[in-house]
């Protein structure tokens, strides 16, 4: 069955295994798994890139909103300080609920047992 020369044995085994690999259902299965893995990798890569772009866009919006909120808070604090020197601005501050109304007492809820 096997020739005496060891070089010939290696060639025989390579040819025999190569023909087995072409006809094996395991090879087809592994090739299908490889193709599926490749397609899924491309899909996940595209989803990651899309999500990263959206994250960067939303972070920019969040930075803008935070800076605008701090500017508005600073302006409200400055108007409260100004209202201490000039009480004529109080009706405007009361209209926007920046300052509690002077005619009504501050209500604090107390919870009793």
C-alpha positions in Angstrom: 0.0 0.0 0.0 2.7 2.5 0.9 5.9 2.8 -1.1 9.2 2.3 0.7 10.5 5.8 0.1 9.4 8.3 2.8 9.2 11.2 0.2 6.6 9.2 -1.7 4.6 8.7 1.4 4.3 12.4 2.0 3.1 13.1 -1.5 0.6 10.3 -1.3 -0.8 11.6 2.0 -1.1 15.2 0.7 -3.0 14.1 -2.4 -5.2 11.8 -0.3 -6.0 14.5 2.2 -6.6 17.1 -0.5 -9.2 15.0 -2.2 -10.8 14.3 1.2 -11.0 18.1 1.9 -12.7 18.8 -1.4 -15.5 16.3 -0.7 -15.9 16.8 3.0 -19.1 18.4 4.4 -17.0 19.8 7.2 -15.1 22.0 4.8 -18.3 23.4 3.4 -19.6 24.0 6.9 -16.4 25.8 8.0 -16.5 27.9 4.8 -20.1 28.9 5.5 -19.2 29.8 9.1 -16.3 31.9 7.8 -18.5 33.7 5.3 -21.2 34.4 7.9 -18.5 35.7 10.3 -17.2 38.0 7.6 -20.6 39.4 6.8 -21.5 39.9 10.5 -18.1 41.6 11.1 -18.8 44.1 8.3 -22.3 44.7 9.6 -21.1 45.3 13.2 -18.3 47.5 12.0 -20.8 49.7 10.1 -23.1 49.8 13.2 -20.2 50.8 15.4 -19.1 53.6 13.0 -22.7 54.9 12.8 -23.1 54.8 16.6 -19.8 56.6 17.1 -20.8 59.4 14.7 -24.2 59.8 16.4 -22.4 59.8 19.8 -20.1 62.6 18.7 -23.0 64.6 17.3 -25.0 64.2 20.5 -22.0 65.2 22.7 -21.6 68.4 20.7 -25.3 69.2 21.3 -24.9 68.4 25.0 -21.9 70.7 25.3 -23.9 73.5 23.6 -26.9 72.9 25.9 -24.8 72.8 29.0 -23.0 76.1 28.1 -26.3 77.8 27.3 -27.8 76.5 30.6 -24.9 77.9 32.6 -25.1 81.2 30.8 -28.9 81.4 31.6 -28.2 80.5 35.2 -25.6 83.1 35.5 -27.9 85.7 34.0 -30.7 84.8 36.4 -28.3 85.1 39.4 -27.1 88.5 38.2 -30.7 89.7 37.8 -31.4 88.6 41.3 -28.5 90.6 42.6 -29.6 93.6 40.5 -33.1 93.3 42.0 -31.6 93.8 45.4 -30.5 97.3 44.3 -33.4 98.1 42.0 -36.7 96.4 43.1 -38.5 97.8 40.0 -37.4 94.6 38.2 -39.1 92.3 40.7 -42.4 92.0 38.7 -40.5 90.7 35.7 -38.6 88.2 37.8 -41.8 87.1 39.5 -43.4 86.6 36.1 -40.7 84.2 35.0 -40.6 82.4 38.5 -37.0 83.5 39.1 -38.0 85.2 42.3 -40.9 84.2 44.5 -43.8 86.6 44.7 -43.5 89.2 47.5 -47.2 89.1 48.4 -47.4 85.4 49.1 -45.4 83.7 51.9 -43.1 80.9 51.0 -44.7 77.6 51.5 -42.8 74.7 52.8 -44.4 71.3 53.1 -43.8 69.5 56.3 -44.5 65.8 56.4 -45.9 64.5 59.6 -46.1 61.0 60.8 
